[in-house]
Amino acid sequence: MCAQAVTSLAICQCNFGAAPVPLNATSSPNVLIENKPAATIMDFVPISNIPSFGTCNSPSNPAAVAAKAAGASAPCTPAIAAPWVPGQPKVSIGGKPALTKDCNLICALGGPSPVIKIVNPSTTHTQFK
């Protein structure tokens, strides 16, 4: 089975966020795929790799629930403690598994299910086998 490679500028979406955001791949900046930095499963750091998704609408986020009750909104800043999964273990980039379009992240404020997904990998031709 082939998996599509992911690079910097891939578009990520949180199920509870208001807007999609670009991924900033920093774990292997010298490795390029289609002229953009290749992404690995280690490109998961909030703000550094994944910016705010705008407004958070998660019923599991106490700040979002309180803000909504007050007629306001809370920022959707990811609370991520672990790398992207599952990754591509057969392809190593800078000693780390490559990030592929089918990978997900779990945000502690969104619940136990993966809530952050890659909706556009920013590549068109590169796939890993």
C-alpha positions in Angstrom: 0.0 0.0 0.0 1.3 3.5 -0.9 1.1 6.5 1.4 1.4 10.1 0.2 4.3 12.0 1.5 3.8 15.2 3.6 5.9 18.4 3.5 5.9 21.8 5.0 2.8 23.8 4.0 0.6 20.7 4.2 -2.9 21.7 5.5 -4.0 20.4 8.8 -7.5 20.5 10.3 -8.8 20.0 13.9 -12.3 18.6 14.2 -13.1 21.3 16.7 -11.1 24.2 15.2 -12.5 27.0 13.1 -9.9 27.1 10.3 -7.3 24.8 8.7 -3.7 25.7 9.1 -0.4 25.0 7.4 2.1 22.6 8.9 5.6 24.0 9.5 8.0 21.0 9.0 11.2 21.7 11.0 12.5 18.2 12.0 14.5 17.7 8.8 14.9 21.1 7.1 17.6 19.9 4.8 15.6 17.0 3.3 13.3 18.3 0.5 10.4 16.6 -1.2 9.0 18.4 -4.2 11.1 21.4 -3.2 9.7 21.7 0.3 11.0 20.5 3.7 10.0 16.9 4.3 7.8 16.3 7.3 8.3 13.6 9.9 6.2 12.3 12.8 8.2 14.6 15.1 6.6 17.7 13.5 3.9 17.9 16.1 4.9 20.8 18.4 2.1 23.2 19.1 2.7 26.7 17.7 6.2 25.8 16.3 4.9 23.1 13.9 1.1 23.5 14.2 -0.4 27.0 14.7 -3.7 27.8 16.3 -6.8 26.6 14.5 -8.6 29.8 15.3 -11.6 29.3 17.7 -12.0 26.0 19.6 -15.5 24.4 19.7 -14.6 21.3 21.7 -17.0 20.2 24.4 -13.9 18.7 26.1 -12.1 22.0 26.4 -13.1 23.7 29.7 -11.9 27.1 28.3 -14.0 26.8 25.2 -17.1 25.7 27.2 -16.7 28.6 29.7 -16.1 31.1 26.8 -19.1 29.9 24.9 -21.3 30.3 28.1 -20.1 33.9 28.4 -20.8 34.6 24.7 -17.1 34.6 23.8 -14.7 32.2 22.2 -11.5 30.4 23.2 -8.5 29.9 20.9 -7.9 26.5 19.4 -4.3 26.0 20.4 -3.4 22.3 20.1 -2.6 20.4 23.3 -0.5 17.6 21.8 1.7 15.2 23.9 2.8 12.6 21.3 3.9 12.5 17.7 1.8 11.9 14.6 0.7 8.2 14.2 1.1 5.9 12.5 3.9 7.4 10.4 5.8 5.5 7.7 8.4 3.3 9.6 9.9 2.0 6.3 11.0 5.5 5.3 13.3 7.4 7.6 14.0 11.1 7.2 16.8 12.3 9.4 16.4 9.2 11.5 12.6 9.7 12.1 9.7 8.0 10.4 8.2 10.0 7.5 4.9 11.8 7.9 2.2 10.6 5.5 -1.3 11.9 4.7 -3.0 9.1 6.7 -1.4 10.2 10.0 -3.4 11.8 12.9 -2.7 13.6 16.1 -4.6 13.5 19.4 -5.3 16.8 21.1 -5.9 16.5 24.8 -8.6 19.1 24.6 -10.5 17.3 21.8 -11.0 13.9 23.4 -9.5 10.5 23.1 -10.0 10.1 19.3 -7.6 11.5 16.8 -8.9 15.0 16.0 -6.1 16.6 13.9 -5.8 15.3 10.4 -3.9 16.2 7.2 -6.4 17.4 4.6 -3.8 18.4 2.0 -0.3 16.9 2.1 1.3 19.7 0.0 2.7 17.0 -2.4 1.3 15.8 -5.7 3.6 13.0 -6.9 5.5 11.6 -4.0 4.3 8.4 -2.4 6.1 5.9 -0.1 5.7 2.1 -0.5 
